[in-house]
Amino acid sequence: MRRLLPLLLCPLLGACGLVPLPEVEGRDFYFVNTVPNLQPHEVAYMDTNQLDYLTLPPAKYQRVTMDAVLVPSGPIPEARVQIFASPTRPDCPTVAPPADNPGDLGSALRCSGPAGGQQLTEVALKRGTATPIHLEGAALDEAIRSRKLYIGVRLLSREDTFGAVVWVRQIRVRARL
């Protein structure tokens, strides 16, 4: 019976969010700011579900964390940004990528505010410098459970970052049941 006790406790511990799940790695990706003249009150969301790039079995995840490294390049030397997460696609105007950009760039959503997303972090980015980020929050938990995650960025600096590229690398997702 003593040997079975840990197995019998697993469902109880899982209900409390105490059972850690194995870490899941995400594929590197990049995004390009295709929204010209983004204002400090606006949030630009990616128009694609970022969880299409992760393989997670359906479950009632809790305490989700996502760690990654951001490496920016492009027209400006540095920028301060806020990163948002939304478990639903924001209902905002779509901005198509410029015609002279590579064909693999998707559209963006230009929102006049967070549009239902939750701010997860604020970070200072410097061109060519790898900056680690740590994301967690209720919106991220809900997004992982619903299997839909839309990442948004609010530019806090006054410079226009149109055309800036940010690589998202070394993505690690952790959660508990």
N, C-alpha and C positions, 0 to 999 in steps of 0.2 A: 504494500500500500504506500510506503514511503516513496518508492520510486515513481508512483503514479501521481503523487501530490503536485509536482511542478506542472505536469500536463493538465491536471484538473484546474490549476490556477490560471493557465494561459487565457481562457476566455474572459475571466474576471479582470486580469491585468490589461488585456486588450481593450476592454470597455472603458478603462480609465486612461487610455492613451499612454500606457507604460511600455508597450512592446515596440522596440525600435525595429524598423525594417532595414533590409540591406540598402546601401547607398546605390543610387542610379546615376549613371553618367549620361550627360546630354551631348549631342553633336555640336561642335562649334558652329556659330553662324555670325553674320554681320548684318548691320543695318546702316542705311544711308539716309541722312536727313534730306528728304525730297520735298519738305515743306518750307517754301521761301518765307523770310521775314516772320519767323515764329515769335510771338509776343510772350512776355513773362507770365501773363495770366492764362495762356493757352497750353494744352497738353496734346502732343502728337502721339497717337497710338499706332502700332504696327497693325496692318489690316489682315494679318494671318494669325491663326491659332498657334501659339508657340509650343503647345503640348503635342502637336503633330510630330515633333522631333524627339519626343521621349517615349519610351516603352514602359508604361506603368500599368499593372493590372488594376481593374476597378476595385476600389475599397473605400472605406470611410476613413480617410487619412486625417490625422491631426498633427499639429505642431510641425508643419512642413517648413523646411528651410532650404534655401537655394543659395549656393555659393558659386561665384564665377570670377573671372578676371576680365576687365574691360581694357581694350587697347585701342585708343582713338588715333585717327590720322585724318589729314585733310587741311582745310584752309585756315584754321585758327589754332594758336598755340595752346590755349586752355579754355575750359568752360566749367561752370558749376551747374549741375543738373539734379533734378528730383526724378526718381523712378517710381512709376505707378504700376499697379496690377489690377486688372478687371477680369472677373470670371465670366463676363458676358461681353459681346462685341459692342462697344460704345456706338450710340446712334448719333454720329457726327458726320459732317460732310467729308467725302472722299477726295483725296488729292492724288491724282495720277502721277507716276514718276515722269520726269522730263523725257522727251523723245530721244535725246542724245545720250542717255544713260544705258548701261547694259540691259538686255532683255530680262534678266532674272530678278530685277528689282520689283517689289510689289508696291501697291498703293499704300498710302498712309491715311489716317483719320485725324482731321484737325478739329479739336474740341475747344470750346471756350472756357473750359475748366476741367476738373477731374472726370466728369461724365460718369460717375458711379464707381470709378476706380479708387483704390486706396494707395496713399503714398507709402512706399516701403523703405526708402532710404534717400539720402541726399549725398552726392559725391562730387569731388573736384577731379576733373579729368585733364591730363596734360598729353599733348600730342606725342605719340611714340612711347608713352610710359604705361606699363601694366599696373592697373589699379584693382585690387581685390574688392569685391562687394559681397555683402551678406544680406539676403532678403528673407523676411518672414512676416507673417501677419494673417489676419482672418481672411482677407481677399485671396491670398495665396493658398490657404487651406481649402477654401471653397472652389477655387479654380482647379486644383488638383483633383478634388472629388468629382467635379463636373466635367473634367477633361477638356476644359477650355480656359486658355490664359492669353490675355491681350496685354502686352507690355507698352507702357506709355512713358514719355519723357517731357518734363517741363524744363525749359532753358531759363536759368536764373540770371545769366550774364547778358549784357546788352548786345553783344556781337551777333551777327547773323551767321549761323553755322550751316547754311545751305550747302549741301554737297559733302559735309563731314561724314566720315565712315567710322563706325565703332565695331570692332570685333569683340564678340562674346565668346570666351574660351574657358576651358577647364570647368565646365558646368557640372556641379554635383548637387543632387537632390536627396534630401533625407526627410523621413517622416516616421510617424508612430501610428500604431493602430489603437 
